[in-house]
Amino acid sequence: MQEFEGPLDLLLYLVRRRKINVREISISQLADEFIEHVEQMKKLDLNITSDFLTTATQLMEIKARYMIPALSEKEVKELKKREEDIYRRLELYEQIKQLSEDLQNRVKSMAGRKAVRLAVLPQIEHEKLTLVLQSALQEISIKKAVYKIRKQSMTVEQAMENILENLSKDQEINLYDILKKAEDRYQLIIYFLAILELIFFKKISLFEKENDFILRGNGFEA
């Protein structure tokens, strides 16, 4: 059975195997198939982190609440909001996973420099951003070659807190300094996903400064 790097990785697999867009599958269907896979993983003694169980609980709770007759307008809005949050996180993860796969291929082949389009980012030079991410991937490869790193689970929320904590000490942080904290490819994706989330919620800004990409907390002045 295929192993997954986290709950979002499994959810994306469930979508991709149907060859459909993220929003073309219902949360109810995702819940059923997600639970089924988690149960199979348990039977095969595969590593299941608390993230998988938390996600399973969230999905099943949404499905169960939709089965309650005569939901109030407020309750329906709340469920729609929670659904939207899941879809949006999954779409962001899909973008970053694709970006990571593209970068991994570039690291191997070292051929071609195709610009990466990320609609959720501000108007910056995406080819330069691609090179920054490629450098982070290369640093991860060096770490793996030198150290035997024990993989630890990290959530997007934890990465967001880490970034904001760093920004509470320094007004600005180089994007590369954040990305190179990643110990493996999965953590790189998580850190970048966290950055996109913080930009989406207007907690931070990303801009170019002297040929570097800089993160700045929106509570700080330029």
N, C-alpha and C positions, 0 to 999 in steps of 0.2 A: 504494500500500500504506500502511496506517495506520502512523504512527510512534508509538513507545512511549517513555515517560520513563525506563524502567528495566526490568530483568528481571521484577520483581514486577508491573509494569504489563502486560507481555506475558502472564505466567502468568494474571493475572486475566482478561484478554481471552479466553484460551483456555477458561476456565471459563464466563465469562458468555455466550459465543456458543452454548454448549450449553444455557443456561438451567437450570443445575443448581447445587447447593451445592458449595463448595470440596472437601469430602471425598468427593464422589460420583465424582470422576475419579481414576484411579490415577496414581501417580507415574510408572509406566512409560509410560502414554499421554501424560502431560504432557511427559515427556522427548522422545518421538518428535515431538510437534507443536511443541515449543519449538525443537528442532534444525532442523526443517523451516522454521520462520519465520526463524530466524537465518540460515540459508543463503539464503533469499529476500532478506533484508535485505542480505546481502553482494553478491548479484548486482545489486541495485538501487543499490548504492553508498551505502546509508544509513549513518548514523553508528552504529557498534557499539562500545560501551565494553567495557572489560575485565570489567565486572560481568556482561554477557550471556554471555561466554565462560566465566567462572567458574561461573555458574549452570548452564550447559549441561553442563559437566564434572561437576558434582555430581549432576545428575539422571541422566546416563548411567552414572555410577559406581554409583549405587543400583540402577538397572535391571540392569546387568551382574552385580552381586553376587547379585541374586535368581535369576539364571540358573545360578549355581553349585550343583551338587547337594550335598545333605547338609551344609547349613550348620550350624554348631554353635549351641547355644542362645544363647551369648554374642553371636555374630555376628548372629543374628536380632534380638536385643534392640537391638543397636547400629543396625541398619538401621531398625527401628521408631522408634527415637529420632530418627534423622535425618529420616525421613518426617514425624514429628510436628512437628519444627522447621520444615520447609517449609510444612506445612499451617497451623501457627499464625501464622507470619509473613505468609502470604497472607491469612488471615482478618483479621489486624490491619490489613494494608494496605487490604483491602476496606472496613473500617470507616472508616479515615481518608480514603480516596478519596471515599467517599460523603459523609462529613462535609464535606470540602473542596468537593465539588460543591454541596452544600446551601448552604454559606456563600457560595460564588461567586454563586449565584442570589439570595441575600439581599442581597449587595452591589449587584447589578444592580437588583433590584426595590425594595429597602429596604422591603419589606412583610412583615408577619407575624413572629412571634417564637416559632417552634416549638422546644420544648426538645429537645436532642439526647441520646439515651440511649447511653451507653458503659459496658457492663457491666464492662469491665476496669478502670475508674477507681474510686477510693474514693467514698464518699458525699459528693458535693459538688454545688453548684448548677450543673447543666449549662447552664442558660440564660446564666449569667454566663460560663462557660467558652466558650460559643459567641461571646459578644461579644468576648472576648479574641482568639479566633482570627479573628474578622471584622476586628478592628483590625489584626492582623498581615497579613491579606490586603490591606487598604487600603494599608498601608505598602509592601507589595510593588508595588502598582499605582503608587504615587508614585515608587518607585525606578525602575521601568521607564519612567516618563514623563520622568524627569530624566536618567538614565544609560543608556548602552548597555552592558548587562552581558553579559559572555561566560559562557555557561552552562558550569559545571564539574560533573563527576560527583561525587556524594557518596553514600556508602553509609550504611546504618543504623549499622554498627559505628563508622564515623568520627564520626557525629553523637553516638553514645553516649560515645565517648572525649572529644569536645569538651565535652559537658555535665559529665562527671565531672571533667575538667580544671578547668573553671570552679568546680565545687564544692570542689575541693581548695584553691582560693584563698579562697573565701567559703563560710561555712557554709550560707547560704541564697541562692537566686537567684529573682528574680521570673520567673514563667513567660513573661510577655510579653517580657522582655529576652532570653530564649533564642529564642523564636519569631521575633522581629524580625530575627534574624541571617540568616534565610532570604533568598536573593536572588530566588527565584521560587517559584511554587506547588508545584513538585516538592520543593524543599528544605524547604518548610514541612511537607509531608507526612512527609518523612524525619525531620525534627526531632521531630515529634509521635509518630511511630512509635518513634523511639529512646526517648522519654520513657516510652511504654507498656512497652517492653521492659525498661527499667530498673526501673519499678514492678513488673513481673511477676517479675523476679529479685530484688526487695527490695533493690536497690541505692540507691534513692531513695524519698522519700515526697512526695506532693502534697497540700497542704492550703490552706485559706483563712486569711488573716491580714490584718486591717484592710482588708477588701474586695479584697484582691489574692490571686492564686494563687501559692503559694510552693513551690519545689522545695528539698528538703533531703536531703543525703546521709545514709543511715542509719547511717553511722559517726560522725555528729555528734550531740551531745546537744541537746535543746531549750533 
